[in-house]
Amino acid sequence: MKLSVSSLIFALLFSFLLETSASTDENFLQCLTLHSGNDSISKLIYTSSNSSYSAVLKFDIRNTGFSTPSTPKPQVIVTPSLISHIQATLNCSLKHGLQVRVRSGGHDYEGLSYVSPVPFGLLDLINLRNISVDIENSFAWVQSGATVGEVYYWIASKSRTLGFPAGLCRTMGIGGHFSGGGYGTMMRKYGLAADNVLDTHLIDVKGGGGGSFGVIVAWKIQLVPVPSNVTMFTVKRNLEQNATKILHRWQYVADKFDTDLFIRVVMTGINSCQEGNRTMQASFNSLYLGGKDKLLPLMQEKRTEMSWIQSMVYFAGFSSEQSPDILLTRGPSILYFKGKSDYVKNPIPEIGLEGIWQRLYEKEASTAMLILTPYGGRSEISESSIPFPHRAGNIYKIQHLVSWSEEENAAPEKYVNWIRRLYDYMTPYVSQSPREAYLNYRDLAIGKNNEGNTSSSQASIWGCWM
Ligand SMILES: Cc1cc2nc3c(=O)[nH]c(=O)nc-3n(C[C@H](O)[C@H](O)[C@H](O)COP(=O)(O)OP(=O)(O)OC[C@H]3O[C@@H](n4cnc5c(N)ncnc54)[C@H](O)[C@@H]3O)c2cc1C
């Protein structure tokens, strides 16, 4: 009997799948091949018995706490390179009752892009990372699997005077970062990344991601003007140098500065110069969108002029002399952490700030920090413009963070409890009724849907804008 080419391909794929995964639903995999229109998808499918499965899964996991042997794993990972692969994955998942988790950069604080309590497949967009920049018309099309660092790099490679107002961490995926808002050093002047989205390509199959509406494949973004030279400076003050008083004053001006000026604060413990002692430090991390001659002459601190792309290298955590090529790197990292967020509408009194320092002195807080990001600037953007209701009325946002080591991950409760105690302590000082939180700093402790039993009345008591 003569076999047709397509039935031969199918037979080969089918036997491959049988070999590599005894437990995976073969009908699902068969469905993928048939629905994607060609057999190219077969090379992009990973099941647990495939030797690359674990490496592919771990490559974009940012919170290692969700990468332990007991973490639920996807039955199948699909890394589409074509739109038809996404459509096939969504269609077949729907047909076979498999939940889909969508991952762009894998930075979700709670691992929601690659973990689920029910049987699921992972749609990993790492191969959909094309970026095309149109300098003449000041826009770019970027695919969701690209990283923020790649977007900055390719814009800057074509123009020194255009940029984009997204976040600081170079490895964040565009898909999750833009769909939750996305803020960075230019937020006060140009708003969020999401405010600068002109169009999207979305695949809707009555389900999918965003955590909700569909899979966003690509984004058309408005590039924004940046000066050919920006100025960067960092001022550090510890408790012995009046950190509390300076921080207290910062709260009265941070949201009122010229929108070209961004001064955030990192509150953390450091070793003091007296051996064996710790002290607390407020680090004022600043970017001015202009040359240093224009910056307040009052500023006596060392100010460094550089291109906008070099400032993004610095804010991504590298030396400002490091080549921008570093923005193109991506890969697994080891970081166990818990984060929470708050919005502040009235300056916290000095006594309240002192209470934060006290908590940062506790032993569980040796690596903890609070990052205070100033608002103001584009606060006129209405609450209904995009689903981001945190503009007018907020002076700044706080990100609370605590991390621990791999050895300590067997019992991370003491760190999680520490951050909960801090969060409780903050209650009188932060937004109330509702207590606001930043969607992109995902925190399931403030409430979540029950699988398959979503209730808006239950959600209403969370009292949080997510
Ligand atoms: C180290 C670090 C630094 C950070 N710095 C900043 C910062 O400076 N500014 C800031 O605003 N935020 C920051 N964040 C938070 C970051 O914006 C969010 O974690 C964001 O969701 C990351 O996007 P991702 O694509 O990497 O995440 P993923 O984990 O891939 O996705 C996050 C969520 O979006 C969904 N999703 C992903 N892609 C798609 C898609 N294409 N279509 C539909 N749904 C999708 C996922 O299913 C998941 O629910 C930081 C996070 C980390 C870990």
The ligand as an SDF file (V2000), in Angstrom:
LIG
                    3D

 53 58  0  0  0  0  0  0  0  0999 V2000
   12.9920   41.4950   37.9440 C   0  0  0  0  0  0  0  0  0  0  0  0
   11.7110   42.2070   37.5870 C   0  0  0  0  0  0  0  0  0  0  0  0
   11.7380   43.5720   37.3250 C   0  0  0  0  0  0  0  0  0  0  0  0
   10.5470   44.2400   36.9900 C   0  0  0  0  0  0  0  0  0  0  0  0
   10.5960   45.5810   36.7000 N   0  0  0  0  0  0  0  0  0  0  0  0
    9.4650   46.2350   36.3270 C   0  0  0  0  0  0  0  0  0  0  0  0
    9.4800   47.6050   35.9300 C   0  0  0  0  0  0  0  0  0  0  0  0
   10.5180   48.2590   35.9230 O   0  0  0  0  0  0  0  0  0  0  0  0
    8.3140   48.1810   35.5770 N   0  0  0  0  0  0  0  0  0  0  0  0
    7.1280   47.4880   35.5500 C   0  0  0  0  0  0  0  0  0  0  0  0
    6.0950   48.0660   35.1810 O   0  0  0  0  0  0  0  0  0  0  0  0
    7.0800   46.1830   35.8950 N   0  0  0  0  0  0  0  0  0  0  0  0
    8.2160   45.5400   36.2820 C   0  0  0  0  0  0  0  0  0  0  0  0
    8.1610   44.2010   36.5940 N   0  0  0  0  0  0  0  0  0  0  0  0
    6.8820   43.5010   36.5310 C   0  0  0  0  0  0  0  0  0  0  0  0
    6.5820   43.0810   35.0910 C   0  0  0  0  0  0  0  0  0  0  0  0
    6.0550   44.1940   34.3790 O   0  0  0  0  0  0  0  0  0  0  0  0
    5.5220   41.9520   35.0980 C   0  0  0  0  0  0  0  0  0  0  0  0
    6.0250   40.8480   35.7850 O   0  0  0  0  0  0  0  0  0  0  0  0
    5.1150   41.5770   33.6700 C   0  0  0  0  0  0  0  0  0  0  0  0
    3.9200   40.8410   33.7030 O   0  0  0  0  0  0  0  0  0  0  0  0
    6.2060   40.7940   32.9780 C   0  0  0  0  0  0  0  0  0  0  0  0
    5.8490   40.4500   31.6810 O   0  0  0  0  0  0  0  0  0  0  0  0
    6.3660   39.0540   31.0860 P   0  0  0  0  0  0  0  0  0  0  0  0
    5.9000   38.9550   29.6890 O   0  0  0  0  0  0  0  0  0  0  0  0
    7.8240   38.9190   31.3370 O   0  0  0  0  0  0  0  0  0  0  0  0
    5.6310   38.0740   32.0540 O   0  0  0  0  0  0  0  0  0  0  0  0
    4.8850   36.6740   31.8460 P   0  0  0  0  0  0  0  0  0  0  0  0
    5.1540   35.9590   33.1310 O   0  0  0  0  0  0  0  0  0  0  0  0
    5.2740   36.0060   30.5910 O   0  0  0  0  0  0  0  0  0  0  0  0
    3.3540   37.1040   31.7640 O   0  0  0  0  0  0  0  0  0  0  0  0
    2.6850   37.8190   32.7870 C   0  0  0  0  0  0  0  0  0  0  0  0
    1.1590   37.6760   32.6040 C   0  0  0  0  0  0  0  0  0  0  0  0
    0.7560   38.1520   31.3210 O   0  0  0  0  0  0  0  0  0  0  0  0
    0.1780   37.0930   30.5500 C   0  0  0  0  0  0  0  0  0  0  0  0
    0.7200   37.2090   29.1880 N   0  0  0  0  0  0  0  0  0  0  0  0
    2.0250   37.1730   28.8340 C   0  0  0  0  0  0  0  0  0  0  0  0
    2.1490   37.3410   27.5190 N   0  0  0  0  0  0  0  0  0  0  0  0
    0.9050   37.4730   27.0120 C   0  0  0  0  0  0  0  0  0  0  0  0
    0.4040   37.6660   25.7080 C   0  0  0  0  0  0  0  0  0  0  0  0
    1.2060   37.7750   24.6500 N   0  0  0  0  0  0  0  0  0  0  0  0
   -0.9260   37.7490   25.5300 N   0  0  0  0  0  0  0  0  0  0  0  0
   -1.7520   37.6550   26.5970 C   0  0  0  0  0  0  0  0  0  0  0  0
   -1.3260   37.4710   27.8650 N   0  0  0  0  0  0  0  0  0  0  0  0
   -0.0080   37.3870   28.0860 C   0  0  0  0  0  0  0  0  0  0  0  0
    0.6520   35.8160   31.2170 C   0  0  0  0  0  0  0  0  0  0  0  0
   -0.2110   34.7450   30.9460 O   0  0  0  0  0  0  0  0  0  0  0  0
    0.6720   36.2300   32.6750 C   0  0  0  0  0  0  0  0  0  0  0  0
   -0.6460   36.2160   33.1840 O   0  0  0  0  0  0  0  0  0  0  0  0
    9.3270   43.5200   36.9300 C   0  0  0  0  0  0  0  0  0  0  0  0
    9.3180   42.1480   37.1860 C   0  0  0  0  0  0  0  0  0  0  0  0
   10.4970   41.4890   37.5250 C   0  0  0  0  0  0  0  0  0  0  0  0
   10.4770   40.0140   37.8240 C   0  0  0  0  0  0  0  0  0  0  0  0
  1  2  1  0
  2  3  1  0
  2 52  2  0
  3  4  2  0
  4  5  1  0
  4 50  1  0
  5  6  2  0
  6  7  1  0
  6 13  1  0
  7  8  2  0
  7  9  1  0
  9 10  1  0
 10 11  2  0
 10 12  1  0
 12 13  2  0
 13 14  1  0
 14 15  1  0
 14 50  1  0
 15 16  1  0
 16 17  1  0
 16 18  1  0
 18 19  1  0
 18 20  1  0
 20 21  1  0
 20 22  1  0
 22 23  1  0
 23 24  1  0
 24 25  2  0
 24 26  1  0
 24 27  1  0
 27 28  1  0
 28 29  2  0
 28 30  1  0
 28 31  1  0
 31 32  1  0
 32 33  1  0
 33 34  1  0
 33 48  1  0
 34 35  1  0
 35 36  1  0
 35 46  1  0
 36 37  1  0
 36 45  1  0
 37 38  2  0
 38 39  1  0
 39 40  1  0
 39 45  2  0
 40 41  1  0
 40 42  2  0
 42 43  1  0
 43 44  2  0
 44 45  1  0
 46 47  1  0
 46 48  1  0
 48 49  1  0
 50 51  2  0
 51 52  1  0
 52 53  1  0
M  END
$$$$
